[in-house]
Amino acid sequence: MNIAERTKQKPKVVYDTNIYISALIYGGSSGRCLELAREEKVELFASREILEECAGVLRKKFGWKDE
């Protein structure tokens, strides 16, 4: 792969639990991080562990219910 092809690739990112929680609850710059993924400007990866941790924090600290 040459340099021109590499520069066209989207950055690959992994956000931690703090980014997801801050984005969902407060928005701001963390919300912008999720916007970049929705706009397909970055390629977002997440692990099951990160998603489970997010769910646990939302339940424990913010009273969210599983549905």
KEFI-656229 format. One record per atom (N, C-alpha, C): x, y, z; atom name; residue in one letter; residue number from 1. Coordinates in pm, whole numbers, m for minus. Each point is the difference from the previous one (the first is absolute). Layout:
BEGIN
<site east="X" north="Y" up="Z" atom="CA" rest="a" nr="NUM"/>
...
% end
This chain:
BEGIN
<site east="85" north="m117" up="0" atom="N" rest="m" nr="1"/>
<site east="m85" north="117" up="0" atom="CA" rest="m" nr="1"/>
<site east="90" north="124" up="0" atom="C" rest="m" nr="1"/>
<site east="m25" north="91" up="m93" atom="N" rest="n" nr="2"/>
<site east="83" north="120" up="m8" atom="CA" rest="n" nr="2"/>
<site east="m54" north="110" up="93" atom="C" rest="n" nr="2"/>
<site east="72" north="109" up="11" atom="N" rest="i" nr="3"/>
<site east="m36" north="109" up="93" atom="CA" rest="i" nr="3"/>
<site east="m135" north="63" up="m34" atom="C" rest="i" nr="3"/>
<site east="m32" north="12" up="m128" atom="N" rest="a" nr="4"/>
<site east="m128" north="58" up="m41" atom="CA" rest="a" nr="4"/>
<site east="m116" north="m87" up="48" atom="C" rest="a" nr="4"/>
<site east="15" north="m131" up="m11" atom="N" rest="e" nr="5"/>
<site east="m105" north="m91" up="46" atom="CA" rest="e" nr="5"/>
<site east="m14" north="4" up="152" atom="C" rest="e" nr="5"/>
<site east="110" north="9" up="73" atom="N" rest="r" nr="6"/>
<site east="m5" north="4" up="145" atom="CA" rest="r" nr="6"/>
<site east="m66" north="126" up="51" atom="C" rest="r" nr="6"/>
<site east="22" north="112" up="m65" atom="N" rest="t" nr="7"/>
<site east="m59" north="125" up="48" atom="CA" rest="t" nr="7"/>
<site east="m150" north="6" up="m24" atom="C" rest="t" nr="7"/>
<site east="m52" north="m84" up="m88" atom="N" rest="k" nr="8"/>
<site east="m144" north="m5" up="m24" atom="CA" rest="k" nr="8"/>
<site east="m73" north="m85" up="104" atom="C" rest="k" nr="8"/>
<site east="73" north="m81" up="74" atom="N" rest="q" nr="9"/>
<site east="m63" north="m86" up="100" atom="CA" rest="q" nr="9"/>
<site east="m51" north="82" up="117" atom="C" rest="q" nr="9"/>
<site east="m113" north="m42" up="53" atom="N" rest="k" nr="10"/>
<site east="m54" north="65" up="120" atom="CA" rest="k" nr="10"/>
<site east="81" north="m43" up="121" atom="C" rest="k" nr="10"/>
<site east="17" north="89" up="95" atom="N" rest="p" nr="11"/>
<site east="64" north="m41" up="125" atom="CA" rest="p" nr="11"/>
<site east="m83" north="m109" up="68" atom="C" rest="p" nr="11"/>
<site east="67" north="m96" up="59" atom="N" rest="k" nr="12"/>
<site east="m66" north="m105" up="77" atom="CA" rest="k" nr="12"/>
<site east="8" north="38" up="147" atom="C" rest="k" nr="12"/>
<site east="m115" north="1" up="68" atom="N" rest="v" nr="13"/>
<site east="m4" north="45" up="139" atom="CA" rest="v" nr="13"/>
<site east="m73" north="m100" up="88" atom="C" rest="v" nr="13"/>
<site east="40" north="m2" up="127" atom="N" rest="v" nr="14"/>
<site east="m70" north="m73" up="106" atom="CA" rest="v" nr="14"/>
<site east="m23" north="100" up="110" atom="C" rest="v" nr="14"/>
<site east="m127" north="25" up="34" atom="N" rest="y" nr="15"/>
<site east="m32" north="93" up="108" atom="CA" rest="y" nr="15"/>
<site east="m18" north="m79" up="128" atom="C" rest="y" nr="15"/>
<site east="43" north="58" up="111" atom="N" rest="d" nr="16"/>
<site east="m20" north="m66" up="128" atom="CA" rest="d" nr="16"/>
<site east="m137" north="36" up="57" atom="C" rest="d" nr="16"/>
<site east="m34" north="m62" up="110" atom="N" rest="t" nr="17"/>
<site east="m131" north="19" up="63" atom="CA" rest="t" nr="17"/>
<site east="m27" north="147" up="29" atom="C" rest="t" nr="17"/>
<site east="100" north="74" up="44" atom="N" rest="n" nr="18"/>
<site east="m21" north="141" up="34" atom="CA" rest="n" nr="18"/>
<site east="m50" north="82" up="m119" atom="C" rest="n" nr="18"/>
<site east="49" north="m29" up="m118" atom="N" rest="i" nr="19"/>
<site east="m45" north="72" up="m120" atom="CA" rest="i" nr="19"/>
<site east="m146" north="m29" up="m27" atom="C" rest="i" nr="19"/>
<site east="m39" north="m129" up="5" atom="N" rest="y" nr="20"/>
<site east="m140" north="m36" up="m26" atom="CA" rest="y" nr="20"/>
<site east="m94" north="63" up="102" atom="C" rest="y" nr="20"/>
<site east="35" north="m11" up="127" atom="N" rest="i" nr="21"/>
<site east="m88" north="54" up="106" atom="CA" rest="i" nr="21"/>
<site east="m11" north="150" up="m13" atom="C" rest="i" nr="21"/>
<site east="112" north="68" up="m15" atom="N" rest="s" nr="22"/>
<site east="m2" north="147" up="m13" atom="CA" rest="s" nr="22"/>
<site east="m79" north="42" up="m124" atom="C" rest="s" nr="22"/>
<site east="15" north="m72" up="m109" atom="N" rest="a" nr="23"/>
<site east="m72" north="34" up="m123" atom="CA" rest="a" nr="23"/>
<site east="m151" north="m15" up="20" atom="C" rest="a" nr="23"/>
<site east="m41" north="m110" up="62" atom="N" rest="l" nr="24"/>
<site east="m142" north="m25" up="21" atom="CA" rest="l" nr="24"/>
<site east="m65" north="95" up="100" atom="C" rest="l" nr="24"/>
<site east="72" north="31" up="105" atom="N" rest="i" nr="25"/>
<site east="m58" north="81" up="108" atom="CA" rest="i" nr="25"/>
<site east="19" north="149" up="m23" atom="C" rest="i" nr="25"/>
<site east="120" north="40" up="m45" atom="N" rest="y" nr="26"/>
<site east="33" north="143" up="m6" atom="CA" rest="y" nr="26"/>
<site east="20" north="55" up="m140" atom="C" rest="y" nr="26"/>
<site east="35" north="m86" up="m96" atom="N" rest="g" nr="27"/>
<site east="29" north="50" up="m135" atom="CA" rest="g" nr="27"/>
<site east="140" north="57" up="m8" atom="C" rest="g" nr="27"/>
<site east="14" north="124" up="m38" atom="N" rest="g" nr="28"/>
<site east="130" north="67" up="m6" atom="CA" rest="g" nr="28"/>
<site east="98" north="m67" up="m94" atom="C" rest="g" nr="28"/>
<site east="128" north="7" up="36" atom="N" rest="s" nr="29"/>
<site east="103" north="m55" up="m87" atom="CA" rest="s" nr="29"/>
<site east="m8" north="m153" up="m9" atom="C" rest="s" nr="29"/>
<site east="m48" north="m63" up="106" atom="N" rest="s" nr="30"/>
<site east="m21" north="m146" up="m7" atom="CA" rest="s" nr="30"/>
<site east="m112" north="m33" up="m98" atom="C" rest="s" nr="30"/>
<site east="m103" north="82" up="m1" atom="N" rest="g" nr="31"/>
<site east="m107" north="m17" up="m97" atom="CA" rest="g" nr="31"/>
<site east="51" north="16" up="m142" atom="C" rest="g" nr="31"/>
<site east="92" north="92" up="m16" atom="N" rest="r" nr="32"/>
<site east="60" north="22" up="m133" atom="CA" rest="r" nr="32"/>
<site east="77" north="m125" up="m45" atom="C" rest="r" nr="32"/>
<site east="64" north="m68" up="94" atom="N" rest="c" nr="33"/>
<site east="70" north="m124" up="m33" atom="CA" rest="c" nr="33"/>
<site east="m96" north="m101" up="m61" atom="C" rest="c" nr="33"/>
<site east="m118" north="m16" up="59" atom="N" rest="l" nr="34"/>
<site east="m100" north="m93" up="m55" atom="CA" rest="l" nr="34"/>
<site east="m54" north="49" up="m133" atom="C" rest="l" nr="34"/>
<site east="m15" north="131" up="m13" atom="N" rest="e" nr="35"/>
<site east="m44" north="58" up="m129" atom="CA" rest="e" nr="35"/>
<site east="97" north="m38" up="m112" atom="C" rest="e" nr="35"/>
<site east="129" north="7" up="29" atom="N" rest="l" nr="36"/>
<site east="100" north="m35" up="m101" atom="CA" rest="l" nr="36"/>
<site east="m20" north="m144" up="m49" atom="C" rest="l" nr="36"/>
<site east="m36" north="m89" up="92" atom="N" rest="a" nr="37"/>
<site east="m25" north="m139" up="m39" atom="CA" rest="a" nr="37"/>
<site east="m130" north="m9" up="m81" atom="C" rest="a" nr="37"/>
<site east="m105" north="69" up="44" atom="N" rest="r" nr="38"/>
<site east="m127" north="m3" up="m75" atom="CA" rest="r" nr="38"/>
<site east="18" north="57" up="m140" atom="C" rest="r" nr="38"/>
<site east="83" north="101" up="m13" atom="N" rest="e" nr="39"/>
<site east="27" north="63" up="m130" atom="CA" rest="e" nr="39"/>
<site east="101" north="m80" up="m83" atom="C" rest="e" nr="39"/>
<site east="46" north="m111" up="55" atom="N" rest="e" nr="40"/>
<site east="97" north="m88" up="m64" atom="CA" rest="e" nr="40"/>
<site east="131" north="70" up="m32" atom="C" rest="e" nr="40"/>
<site east="39" north="93" up="86" atom="N" rest="k" nr="41"/>
<site east="130" north="67" up="m15" atom="CA" rest="k" nr="41"/>
<site east="109" north="m76" up="74" atom="C" rest="k" nr="41"/>
<site east="m40" north="m86" up="92" atom="N" rest="v" nr="42"/>
<site east="91" north="m91" up="68" atom="CA" rest="v" nr="42"/>
<site east="m65" north="m138" up="m2" atom="C" rest="v" nr="42"/>
<site east="82" north="m103" up="13" atom="N" rest="e" nr="43"/>
<site east="m51" north="m136" up="8" atom="CA" rest="e" nr="43"/>
<site east="6" north="m41" up="147" atom="C" rest="e" nr="43"/>
<site east="m118" north="m16" up="59" atom="N" rest="l" nr="44"/>
<site east="m12" north="m25" up="144" atom="CA" rest="l" nr="44"/>
<site east="m4" north="m150" up="29" atom="C" rest="l" nr="44"/>
<site east="81" north="m42" up="96" atom="N" rest="f" nr="45"/>
<site east="1" north="m137" up="47" atom="CA" rest="f" nr="45"/>
<site east="m32" north="0" up="148" atom="C" rest="f" nr="45"/>
<site east="m72" north="m102" up="45" atom="N" rest="a" nr="46"/>
<site east="m32" north="m14" up="143" atom="CA" rest="a" nr="46"/>
<site east="5" north="m147" up="36" atom="C" rest="a" nr="46"/>
<site east="38" north="m27" up="122" atom="N" rest="s" nr="47"/>
<site east="1" north="m138" up="48" atom="CA" rest="s" nr="47"/>
<site east="m125" north="m26" up="84" atom="C" rest="s" nr="47"/>
<site east="m32" north="m125" up="14" atom="N" rest="r" nr="48"/>
<site east="m112" north="m39" up="85" atom="CA" rest="r" nr="48"/>
<site east="22" north="52" up="142" atom="C" rest="r" nr="48"/>
<site east="124" north="m6" up="47" atom="N" rest="e" nr="49"/>
<site east="31" north="44" up="136" atom="CA" rest="e" nr="49"/>
<site east="m29" north="149" up="19" atom="C" rest="e" nr="49"/>
<site east="37" north="81" up="m97" atom="N" rest="i" nr="50"/>
<site east="m26" north="144" up="10" atom="CA" rest="i" nr="50"/>
<site east="m151" north="26" up="1" atom="C" rest="i" nr="50"/>
<site east="m73" north="m67" up="m87" atom="N" rest="l" nr="51"/>
<site east="m146" north="20" up="m6" atom="CA" rest="l" nr="51"/>
<site east="m68" north="m48" up="128" atom="C" rest="l" nr="51"/>
<site east="47" north="m111" up="56" atom="N" rest="e" nr="52"/>
<site east="m55" north="m49" up="127" atom="CA" rest="e" nr="52"/>
<site east="30" north="97" up="114" atom="C" rest="e" nr="52"/>
<site east="120" north="57" up="0" atom="N" rest="e" nr="53"/>
<site east="36" north="98" up="102" atom="CA" rest="e" nr="53"/>
<site east="m88" north="124" up="m13" atom="C" rest="e" nr="53"/>
<site east="m23" north="46" up="m121" atom="N" rest="c" nr="54"/>
<site east="m89" north="115" up="m22" atom="CA" rest="c" nr="54"/>
<site east="m139" north="m28" up="54" atom="C" rest="c" nr="54"/>
<site east="m53" north="m116" up="m32" atom="N" rest="a" nr="55"/>
<site east="m134" north="m37" up="48" atom="CA" rest="a" nr="55"/>
<site east="m4" north="m2" up="152" atom="C" rest="a" nr="55"/>
<site east="103" north="m54" up="62" atom="N" rest="g" nr="56"/>
<site east="6" north="m5" up="146" atom="CA" rest="g" nr="56"/>
<site east="4" north="139" up="63" atom="C" rest="g" nr="56"/>
<site east="78" north="89" up="m57" atom="N" rest="v" nr="57"/>
<site east="9" north="137" up="51" atom="CA" rest="v" nr="57"/>
<site east="m135" north="72" up="m17" atom="C" rest="v" nr="57"/>
<site east="m62" north="m17" up="m115" atom="N" rest="l" nr="58"/>
<site east="m129" north="64" up="m24" atom="CA" rest="l" nr="58"/>
<site east="m106" north="m51" up="99" atom="C" rest="l" nr="58"/>
<site east="2" north="m130" up="29" atom="N" rest="r" nr="59"/>
<site east="m96" north="m55" up="97" atom="CA" rest="r" nr="59"/>
<site east="28" north="50" up="140" atom="C" rest="r" nr="59"/>
<site east="127" north="m10" up="41" atom="N" rest="k" nr="60"/>
<site east="37" north="30" up="140" atom="CA" rest="k" nr="60"/>
<site east="m6" north="150" up="31" atom="C" rest="k" nr="60"/>
<site east="58" north="82" up="m85" atom="N" rest="k" nr="61"/>
<site east="11" north="143" up="30" atom="CA" rest="k" nr="61"/>
<site east="m116" north="84" up="m51" atom="C" rest="k" nr="61"/>
<site east="m69" north="m49" up="m104" atom="N" rest="f" nr="62"/>
<site east="m103" north="82" up="m63" atom="CA" rest="f" nr="62"/>
<site east="m138" north="m67" up="0" atom="C" rest="f" nr="62"/>
<site east="m12" north="m115" up="62" atom="N" rest="g" nr="63"/>
<site east="m128" north="m65" up="16" atom="CA" rest="g" nr="63"/>
<site east="m63" north="m52" up="m128" atom="C" rest="g" nr="63"/>
<site east="81" north="m25" up="m102" atom="N" rest="w" nr="64"/>
<site east="m54" north="m52" up="m125" atom="CA" rest="w" nr="64"/>
<site east="m43" north="m145" up="21" atom="C" rest="w" nr="64"/>
<site east="m103" north="m41" up="m72" atom="N" rest="k" nr="65"/>
<site east="m53" north="m137" up="8" atom="CA" rest="k" nr="65"/>
<site east="34" north="m75" up="m128" atom="C" rest="k" nr="65"/>
<site east="21" north="m131" up="15" atom="N" rest="d" nr="66"/>
<site east="19" north="m87" up="m117" atom="CA" rest="d" nr="66"/>
<site east="m134" north="m16" up="m69" atom="C" rest="d" nr="66"/>
<site east="2" north="6" up="m131" atom="N" rest="e" nr="67"/>
<site east="m123" north="m24" up="m76" atom="CA" rest="e" nr="67"/>
<site east="25" north="m92" up="m114" atom="C" rest="e" nr="67"/>
% end
